[in-house]
Amino acid sequence: MKLWMFAPLILVSGTYVPHARVDRQGSLDPIATLTSAPRSPSYDETLGMLKDWLHSEGNHQLVPLFAFGDSRSSDLLNACRTENDETANGAFMTLQLLGSPDCQPCADSFSEKHGRPLLACSTNVGPDFQRIDRWWAGARTQKGYRCGKDEGWRIDDALVYALILDGSPRSLSVLNRTLALEKACAGYQTIEQETLVRAPALIQEAKEIGHDLKLEPDRIERSIRRAAFFLPREHRKNSKVTVLARNSTDTRMLVEVSYWCGTSCGRGYLVVLQKDGAVWQYALIRMAWIT
């Protein structure tokens, strides 16, 4: 994945709690066609919030979008299908962070426009294996790989982390094949390659500390820091964890996790945690910025 795809990801601190007055919409059918739906009365407001986030230096509008974006799911899907690439990017990412059923039709629409990269909508990759297999059938040739555009990306890093969290032999096979594809097609060391090379070790780390997170109310940041398997071990202790927002039902939490390894070296990640009974699970992990 190209980081420009989701460039506006420098998020402000502070937790946003949604207002109870926000009107809720019904979600579109996930099997909807790629044509746009009639615009709802709230579409222009949702589009304005999305554009404010994309065009603002601090990106503060992502926080309210996450907090009550599940009530605007159909608006976001419409934007994904009908607006320009920048806005469609933002709509896809918002639906992805929300874990909305409308994420997959948005991903299908976006993928169709951009060379069919593999995009993820959740860390539950079980239903995606058939789609991944079909994608691989189109990526292979008799002599190697069908790479597509030189500057195109082939797999969403959120899907890489979803496969790592799954940790099954089938997931490891996909990760190994994807690494071979990246090496053959990229022509240079990519961020995706770096994660894919580390995949076997990350799978083991995820099995040890990346599931069934117990978040104590007064030690949430500390608990997340300890479970941040995707960070290098030497940087976990001093990493910065900021809870940015919770959804309207308090079942999903948007978190920024970052670390610095020098004056000009650092990385930041967007993480979504999903409540699962008394514990929390990773619902999404993706790199937000790198320097």
VEXKOL-146476 format. One record per residue (C-alpha): residue number from 1; residue in three letters; chain; x, y, z. Coordinates in pm, 1 decimal, m for minus. Each point is the difference from the previous one (the first is absolute). Layout:
BEGIN
<resi NUM resn ALA chain A x X y Y z Z>
...
// end
This chain:
BEGIN
<resi 1 resn MET chain A x 0.0 y 0.0 z 0.0>
<resi 2 resn LYS chain A x 115.2 y 353.8 z m76.0>
<resi 3 resn LEU chain A x m4.1 y 225.1 z 302.3>
<resi 4 resn TRP chain A x m134.0 y 282.4 z m217.1>
<resi 5 resn MET chain A x m322.8 y m193.2 z m18.8>
<resi 6 resn PHE chain A x m78.9 y 98.6 z 356.5>
<resi 7 resn ALA chain A x 235.3 y 292.9 z 38.1>
<resi 8 resn PRO chain A x m201.5 y 217.3 z 244.6>
<resi 9 resn LEU chain A x 61.5 y m209.7 z 308.2>
<resi 10 resn ILE chain A x 167.4 y 230.2 z 249.6>
<resi 11 resn LEU chain A x m271.2 y m9.7 z 263.0>
<resi 12 resn VAL chain A x m64.4 y 235.7 z 283.9>
<resi 13 resn SER chain A x 4.4 y m116.5 z 358.1>
<resi 14 resn GLY chain A x m307.7 y m22.7 z 214.2>
<resi 15 resn THR chain A x m291.2 y m239.7 z 6.2>
<resi 16 resn TYR chain A x m318.8 y 92.0 z m182.4>
<resi 17 resn VAL chain A x m333.8 y m131.6 z 127.0>
<resi 18 resn PRO chain A x m290.9 y 10.3 z m247.3>
<resi 19 resn HIS chain A x m301.3 y 219.6 z 65.0>
<resi 20 resn ALA chain A x m319.9 y m190.3 z 63.0>
<resi 21 resn ARG chain A x m194.5 y 230.8 z m233.9>
<resi 22 resn VAL chain A x 153.6 y m140.8 z m319.0>
<resi 23 resn ASP chain A x m265.3 y m161.2 z m221.0>
<resi 24 resn ARG chain A x 73.9 y m358.7 z m103.4>
<resi 25 resn GLN chain A x m30.3 y m135.0 z m354.7>
<resi 26 resn GLY chain A x m61.5 y m352.3 z m117.9>
<resi 27 resn SER chain A x 300.7 y m172.1 z m162.6>
<resi 28 resn LEU chain A x m3.2 y m91.9 z m368.0>
<resi 29 resn ASP chain A x m5.0 y m365.7 z m97.3>
<resi 30 resn PRO chain A x 364.7 y m121.3 z m23.1>
<resi 31 resn ILE chain A x m81.0 y m169.2 z m330.5>
<resi 32 resn ALA chain A x m115.2 y 326.3 z m155.8>
<resi 33 resn THR chain A x 106.4 y 80.9 z m352.9>
<resi 34 resn LEU chain A x 271.8 y 253.0 z m73.2>
<resi 35 resn THR chain A x m252.9 y 267.2 z m96.1>
<resi 36 resn SER chain A x m62.3 y 278.4 z 248.1>
<resi 37 resn ALA chain A x m306.8 y 12.3 z 219.7>
<resi 38 resn PRO chain A x m226.4 y 305.4 z 20.8>
<resi 39 resn ARG chain A x 161.9 y 261.6 z 218.8>
<resi 40 resn SER chain A x m138.5 y 23.2 z 350.2>
<resi 41 resn PRO chain A x m82.2 y 333.0 z 167.5>
<resi 42 resn SER chain A x 318.6 y m38.0 z 206.7>
<resi 43 resn TYR chain A x 231.1 y m71.2 z m297.6>
<resi 44 resn ASP chain A x 129.9 y 354.1 z m46.4>
<resi 45 resn GLU chain A x 76.9 y 30.2 z 372.3>
<resi 46 resn THR chain A x 182.3 y m335.2 z 2.0>
<resi 47 resn LEU chain A x 193.6 y 93.9 z m313.8>
<resi 48 resn GLY chain A x 94.0 y 331.9 z 157.9>
<resi 49 resn MET chain A x 132.7 y m175.7 z 311.6>
<resi 50 resn LEU chain A x 198.0 y m239.0 z m217.3>
<resi 51 resn LYS chain A x 154.4 y 281.1 z m203.4>
<resi 52 resn ASP chain A x 75.1 y 201.3 z 314.1>
<resi 53 resn TRP chain A x 197.9 y m297.1 z 130.8>
<resi 54 resn LEU chain A x 184.8 y m51.9 z m327.3>
<resi 55 resn HIS chain A x 90.5 y 365.4 z m42.1>
<resi 56 resn SER chain A x 81.8 y 96.4 z 359.2>
<resi 57 resn GLU chain A x 353.4 y m10.6 z 134.8>
<resi 58 resn GLY chain A x m101.6 y m152.4 z 330.4>
<resi 59 resn ASN chain A x m255.5 y m242.7 z m144.6>
<resi 60 resn HIS chain A x m225.0 y 53.0 z 298.7>
<resi 61 resn GLN chain A x m309.2 y m86.0 z m201.4>
<resi 62 resn LEU chain A x 95.1 y m368.1 z m4.1>
<resi 63 resn VAL chain A x m85.7 y m18.5 z 368.7>
<resi 64 resn PRO chain A x m371.9 y 92.5 z m27.6>
<resi 65 resn LEU chain A x m22.4 y m205.6 z m320.2>
<resi 66 resn PHE chain A x 104.9 y m306.8 z 198.2>
<resi 67 resn ALA chain A x m211.4 y 91.8 z 299.0>
<resi 68 resn PHE chain A x m329.7 y 6.6 z m187.7>
<resi 69 resn GLY chain A x 92.4 y m99.2 z m355.9>
<resi 70 resn ASP chain A x m192.7 y m326.2 z 29.9>
<resi 71 resn SER chain A x m312.9 y 215.6 z m23.6>
<resi 72 resn ARG chain A x 125.7 y 136.4 z m334.8>
<resi 73 resn SER chain A x 105.2 y m327.7 z m158.8>
<resi 74 resn SER chain A x m214.7 y 37.2 z m312.4>
<resi 75 resn ASP chain A x 132.5 y 353.5 z m52.5>
<resi 76 resn LEU chain A x 358.0 y m125.8 z 18.6>
<resi 77 resn LEU chain A x m68.0 y m281.6 z m246.4>
<resi 78 resn ASN chain A x m157.8 y 247.7 z m239.8>
<resi 79 resn ALA chain A x 306.8 y 224.6 z 29.6>
<resi 80 resn CYS chain A x 227.2 y m299.4 z m58.0>
<resi 81 resn ARG chain A x m176.6 y m75.5 z m327.6>
<resi 82 resn THR chain A x m62.8 y 347.6 z m139.7>
<resi 83 resn GLU chain A x 258.7 y 248.8 z 129.2>
<resi 84 resn ASN chain A x 359.4 y 58.2 z m115.0>
<resi 85 resn ASP chain A x 283.6 y m231.6 z 104.9>
<resi 86 resn GLU chain A x 106.6 y 202.5 z 303.4>
<resi 87 resn THR chain A x m350.9 y 9.4 z 143.2>
<resi 88 resn ALA chain A x m64.4 y m363.9 z m91.5>
<resi 89 resn ASN chain A x 322.5 y m90.9 z 185.3>
<resi 90 resn GLY chain A x m120.6 y 176.1 z 310.7>
<resi 91 resn ALA chain A x m344.4 y m159.2 z m22.8>
<resi 92 resn PHE chain A x 150.6 y m348.4 z m33.6>
<resi 93 resn MET chain A x 231.5 y 51.4 z 293.9>
<resi 94 resn THR chain A x m282.3 y 130.9 z 219.2>
<resi 95 resn LEU chain A x m217.7 y m301.4 z m82.4>
<resi 96 resn GLN chain A x 301.0 y m224.3 z 62.5>
<resi 97 resn LEU chain A x 64.4 y 153.5 z 341.5>
<resi 98 resn LEU chain A x m367.6 y m28.3 z 88.3>
<resi 99 resn GLY chain A x m17.8 y m366.0 z m100.1>
<resi 100 resn SER chain A x m309.2 y 83.3 z m203.7>
<resi 101 resn PRO chain A x m170.4 y m260.0 z m223.5>
<resi 102 resn ASP chain A x 21.0 y 268.1 z m269.8>
<resi 103 resn CYS chain A x 380.3 y m20.5 z 6.1>
<resi 104 resn GLN chain A x 17.3 y m301.0 z m234.9>
<resi 105 resn PRO chain A x m210.2 y 145.9 z m283.8>
<resi 106 resn CYS chain A x 205.1 y 319.7 z 34.9>
<resi 107 resn ALA chain A x 321.4 y m205.1 z m15.5>
<resi 108 resn ASP chain A x m126.7 y m182.0 z m309.1>
<resi 109 resn SER chain A x m81.0 y 329.3 z m171.4>
<resi 110 resn PHE chain A x 333.7 y 156.7 z 90.2>
<resi 111 resn SER chain A x 195.6 y m310.3 z m95.2>
<resi 112 resn GLU chain A x m172.0 y m11.0 z m339.4>
<resi 113 resn LYS chain A x 124.1 y 353.2 z m71.1>
<resi 114 resn HIS chain A x 359.5 y m55.2 z 115.1>
<resi 115 resn GLY chain A x 130.8 y m323.6 z m143.9>
<resi 116 resn ARG chain A x m173.2 y m233.6 z 243.5>
<resi 117 resn PRO chain A x 226.8 y 17.2 z 306.2>
<resi 118 resn LEU chain A x m98.4 y m223.6 z 291.3>
<resi 119 resn LEU chain A x m180.9 y 204.9 z 263.2>
<resi 120 resn ALA chain A x m109.3 y m105.5 z 348.4>
<resi 121 resn CYS chain A x m309.3 y 99.5 z 194.6>
<resi 122 resn SER chain A x 70.3 y m191.4 z 322.8>
<resi 123 resn THR chain A x 245.6 y m230.2 z 172.5>
<resi 124 resn ASN chain A x m235.9 y m294.4 z m58.9>
<resi 125 resn VAL chain A x 160.1 y m137.7 z m316.1>
<resi 126 resn GLY chain A x m189.2 y m330.2 z m7.3>
<resi 127 resn PRO chain A x m263.7 y 119.1 z m250.1>
<resi 128 resn ASP chain A x 272.6 y 169.6 z m208.7>
<resi 129 resn PHE chain A x 206.8 y m305.1 z m92.0>
<resi 130 resn GLN chain A x m204.2 y m82.5 z m309.0>
<resi 131 resn ARG chain A x 28.3 y 360.9 z m115.3>
<resi 132 resn ILE chain A x 375.6 y m8.9 z 63.9>
<resi 133 resn ASP chain A x 32.5 y m322.7 z m199.1>
<resi 134 resn ARG chain A x m186.0 y 155.5 z m293.8>
<resi 135 resn TRP chain A x 225.5 y 304.2 z 20.0>
<resi 136 resn TRP chain A x 308.6 y m222.6 z m2.0>
<resi 137 resn ALA chain A x m125.4 y m185.8 z m305.8>
<resi 138 resn GLY chain A x m3.5 y 334.1 z m183.0>
<resi 139 resn ALA chain A x 339.9 y 106.2 z 133.3>
<resi 140 resn ARG chain A x 192.5 y m305.3 z m124.2>
<resi 141 resn THR chain A x 127.6 y m61.4 z m351.4>
<resi 142 resn GLN chain A x 186.0 y m292.8 z m151.9>
<resi 143 resn LYS chain A x 330.2 y 183.0 z 48.1>
<resi 144 resn GLY chain A x m61.6 y 182.3 z 323.5>
<resi 145 resn TYR chain A x m235.1 y 278.5 z 112.1>
<resi 146 resn ARG chain A x m230.1 y 257.6 z m152.0>
<resi 147 resn CYS chain A x 126.4 y 306.1 z 184.9>
<resi 148 resn GLY chain A x m220.0 y 275.8 z m136.9>
<resi 149 resn LYS chain A x 105.9 y 363.6 z 9.1>
<resi 150 resn ASP chain A x 351.8 y 67.8 z 126.0>
<resi 151 resn GLU chain A x m125.3 y 233.7 z 272.9>
<resi 152 resn GLY chain A x m311.3 y m201.0 z 82.4>
<resi 153 resn TRP chain A x m41.4 y m182.1 z 326.5>
<resi 154 resn ARG chain A x m113.5 y m359.9 z 18.7>
<resi 155 resn ILE chain A x m113.1 y m68.5 z 355.4>
<resi 156 resn ASP chain A x m137.2 y 216.2 z 277.6>
<resi 157 resn ASP chain A x 219.3 y m6.0 z 309.0>
<resi 158 resn ALA chain A x m314.5 y m40.6 z 212.0>
<resi 159 resn LEU chain A x m49.3 y m336.6 z m172.4>
<resi 160 resn VAL chain A x 362.7 y m94.3 z 71.9>
<resi 161 resn TYR chain A x m60.2 y 59.7 z 371.9>
<resi 162 resn ALA chain A x m333.8 y m184.4 z m17.3>
<resi 163 resn LEU chain A x 179.0 y m305.8 z m142.2>
<resi 164 resn ILE chain A x 264.6 y 27.7 z 271.2>
<resi 165 resn LEU chain A x m267.4 y 10.2 z 270.4>
<resi 166 resn ASP chain A x m173.5 y m301.4 z m156.1>
<resi 167 resn GLY chain A x 331.9 y m185.7 z 16.3>
<resi 168 resn SER chain A x m124.1 y m314.7 z m174.9>
<resi 169 resn PRO chain A x 215.1 y m202.6 z m242.7>
<resi 170 resn ARG chain A x m222.0 y 129.4 z m280.2>
<resi 171 resn SER chain A x 63.1 y 360.0 z 104.4>
<resi 172 resn LEU chain A x 375.0 y m62.4 z 19.8>
<resi 173 resn SER chain A x m10.3 y m146.5 z m351.5>
<resi 174 resn VAL chain A x m173.5 y 315.2 z m129.3>
<resi 175 resn LEU chain A x 255.9 y 220.4 z 173.8>
<resi 176 resn ASN chain A x 291.2 y m196.0 z m148.0>
<resi 177 resn ARG chain A x m147.8 y 17.8 z m349.8>
<resi 178 resn THR chain A x m62.1 y 370.7 z 41.3>
<resi 179 resn LEU chain A x 360.9 y 54.3 z 104.8>
<resi 180 resn ALA chain A x 116.5 y m176.6 z m315.9>
<resi 181 resn LEU chain A x m232.3 y 219.9 z m204.8>
<resi 182 resn GLU chain A x 125.9 y 319.1 z 163.8>
<resi 183 resn LYS chain A x 362.3 y m96.6 z m58.0>
<resi 184 resn ALA chain A x m69.1 y m80.8 z m363.5>
<resi 185 resn CYS chain A x m208.3 y 307.6 z m77.0>
<resi 186 resn ALA chain A x 111.7 y 287.9 z 220.1>
<resi 187 resn GLY chain A x 363.0 y 26.6 z m111.1>
<resi 188 resn TYR chain A x 90.7 y 160.9 z 332.8>
<resi 189 resn GLN chain A x m49.7 y m59.2 z 371.3>
<resi 190 resn THR chain A x m355.8 y 92.3 z 94.1>
<resi 191 resn ILE chain A x m164.1 y 42.7 z 337.9>
<resi 192 resn GLU chain A x m221.6 y m296.0 z m84.9>
<resi 193 resn GLN chain A x 307.4 y m215.8 z m62.0>
<resi 194 resn GLU chain A x 142.4 y 92.2 z 338.2>
<resi 195 resn THR chain A x m319.0 y m113.9 z 175.8>
<resi 196 resn LEU chain A x m29.6 y m312.7 z m215.5>
<resi 197 resn VAL chain A x 360.0 y m102.7 z 76.7>
<resi 198 resn ARG chain A x m80.0 y 27.2 z 370.4>
<resi 199 resn ALA chain A x m334.0 y m182.6 z m35.8>
<resi 200 resn PRO chain A x 101.9 y m335.5 z 158.7>
<resi 201 resn ALA chain A x 139.6 y 175.6 z 307.1>
<resi 202 resn LEU chain A x m299.9 y 236.3 z 16.0>
<resi 203 resn ILE chain A x m239.3 y m295.3 z m12.8>
<resi 204 resn GLN chain A x 170.6 y m149.6 z 304.0>
<resi 205 resn GLU chain A x m5.2 y 335.9 z 182.3>
<resi 206 resn ALA chain A x m368.6 y 43.8 z m83.1>
<resi 207 resn LYS chain A x m82.3 y m344.2 z 137.1>
<resi 208 resn GLU chain A x 176.8 y 85.7 z 324.3>
<resi 209 resn ILE chain A x m126.1 y 353.4 z 66.0>
<resi 210 resn GLY chain A x m235.3 y 110.1 z m281.2>
<resi 211 resn HIS chain A x m329.1 y m161.2 z 101.8>
<resi 212 resn ASP chain A x m250.8 y 36.5 z 286.0>
<resi 213 resn LEU chain A x 121.4 y 339.4 z 119.0>
<resi 214 resn LYS chain A x m110.0 y 84.9 z 351.9>
<resi 215 resn LEU chain A x m31.0 y 377.3 z 20.2>
<resi 216 resn GLU chain A x m18.1 y 131.1 z 353.3>
<resi 217 resn PRO chain A x m184.8 y 336.9 z 0.6>
<resi 218 resn ASP chain A x 285.6 y 190.3 z 161.5>
<resi 219 resn ARG chain A x 275.9 y m183.4 z m190.5>
<resi 220 resn ILE chain A x m129.2 y m22.9 z m354.9>
<resi 221 resn GLU chain A x 306.8 y 155.9 z m160.6>
<resi 222 resn ARG chain A x 233.3 y m228.3 z 194.8>
<resi 223 resn SER chain A x m198.1 y m310.3 z m96.0>
<resi 224 resn ILE chain A x 0.4 y 91.7 z m370.1>
<resi 225 resn ARG chain A x 371.0 y 77.2 z 11.2>
<resi 226 resn ARG chain A x 71.8 y m347.0 z 137.2>
<resi 227 resn ALA chain A x m209.5 y m162.6 z m275.6>
<resi 228 resn ALA chain A x 149.7 y 199.9 z m288.1>
<resi 229 resn PHE chain A x 162.4 y m300.6 z m169.6>
<resi 230 resn PHE chain A x 36.5 y 198.8 z m323.9>
<resi 231 resn LEU chain A x 253.5 y 235.1 z 163.7>
<resi 232 resn PRO chain A x 365.7 y m96.0 z 42.4>
<resi 233 resn ARG chain A x 48.3 y m131.7 z 352.7>
<resi 234 resn GLU chain A x 256.3 y 264.3 z 85.1>
<resi 235 resn HIS chain A x m248.5 y 280.5 z m72.3>
<resi 236 resn ARG chain A x m314.2 y m135.1 z 166.9>
<resi 237 resn LYS chain A x 77.2 y 121.6 z 350.1>
<resi 238 resn ASN chain A x 39.9 y 362.4 z m106.6>
<resi 239 resn SER chain A x m261.4 y 2.1 z m275.1>
<resi 240 resn LYS chain A x m279.1 y 255.8 z 9.2>
<resi 241 resn VAL chain A x m356.2 y m130.4 z 19.9>
<resi 242 resn THR chain A x m293.9 y 237.2 z m41.4>
<resi 243 resn VAL chain A x m364.0 y m103.9 z 13.8>
<resi 244 resn LEU chain A x m157.4 y 228.3 z m259.9>
<resi 245 resn ALA chain A x m365.7 y m102.3 z m11.2>
<resi 246 resn ARG chain A x m260.3 y m264.3 z 75.7>
<resi 247 resn ASN chain A x m298.3 y m87.8 z m213.9>
<resi 248 resn SER chain A x m356.4 y 78.9 z 103.6>
<resi 249 resn THR chain A x m51.4 y m341.9 z 163.4>
<resi 250 resn ASP chain A x 338.9 y m2.3 z 175.3>
<resi 251 resn THR chain A x 93.6 y m327.0 z m173.0>
<resi 252 resn ARG chain A x 279.5 y 134.4 z m221.8>
<resi 253 resn MET chain A x 290.6 y 218.6 z 98.2>
<resi 254 resn LEU chain A x 226.8 y 202.4 z m230.3>
<resi 255 resn VAL chain A x 357.6 y 21.4 z 126.2>
<resi 256 resn GLU chain A x 319.2 y 156.2 z m129.7>
<resi 257 resn VAL chain A x 321.7 y m185.7 z 89.2>
<resi 258 resn SER chain A x 333.5 y 157.4 z m91.7>
<resi 259 resn TYR chain A x 366.0 y m1.3 z 86.6>
<resi 260 resn TRP chain A x 312.3 y 196.5 z m78.6>
<resi 261 resn CYS chain A x 339.4 y m156.8 z m53.8>
<resi 262 resn GLY chain A x 196.7 y 321.2 z m52.4>
<resi 263 resn THR chain A x m47.3 y 360.8 z m102.4>
<resi 264 resn SER chain A x m110.0 y m99.2 z m350.6>
<resi 265 resn CYS chain A x m110.7 y m359.7 z 52.6>
<resi 266 resn GLY chain A x m345.0 y m104.7 z 107.1>
<resi 267 resn ARG chain A x m322.9 y m174.9 z m90.8>
<resi 268 resn GLY chain A x m363.9 y 34.6 z 87.0>
<resi 269 resn TYR chain A x m285.6 y m247.7 z m26.8>
<resi 270 resn LEU chain A x m375.0 y 21.7 z 8.1>
<resi 271 resn VAL chain A x m149.1 y m283.3 z 203.9>
<resi 272 resn VAL chain A x m363.0 y m94.0 z 52.6>
<resi 273 resn LEU chain A x m92.1 y m221.7 z 293.6>
<resi 274 resn GLN chain A x m327.9 y m192.6 z 10.2>
<resi 275 resn LYS chain A x m168.7 y m98.7 z 325.8>
<resi 276 resn ASP chain A x m43.7 y m377.6 z 35.0>
<resi 277 resn GLY chain A x m177.1 y m75.2 z 324.5>
<resi 278 resn ALA chain A x 233.5 y 92.6 z 284.3>
<resi 279 resn VAL chain A x 304.2 y 42.9 z m228.0>
<resi 280 resn TRP chain A x 96.9 y 195.8 z m311.3>
<resi 281 resn GLN chain A x 133.3 y m125.6 z m332.9>
<resi 282 resn TYR chain A x 188.9 y 174.7 z m278.1>
<resi 283 resn ALA chain A x m254.0 y 89.2 z m269.9>
<resi 284 resn LEU chain A x 242.2 y 192.3 z m223.3>
<resi 285 resn ILE chain A x 366.7 y 99.0 z m10.2>
<resi 286 resn ARG chain A x 151.4 y 221.4 z m265.9>
<resi 287 resn MET chain A x 299.2 y 229.1 z m28.0>
<resi 288 resn ALA chain A x m101.6 y 365.2 z 8.6>
<resi 289 resn TRP chain A x 331.1 y 176.4 z m49.5>
<resi 290 resn ILE chain A x 373.3 y m58.7 z m21.3>
<resi 291 resn THR chain A x 297.3 y 231.6 z 19.1>
// end
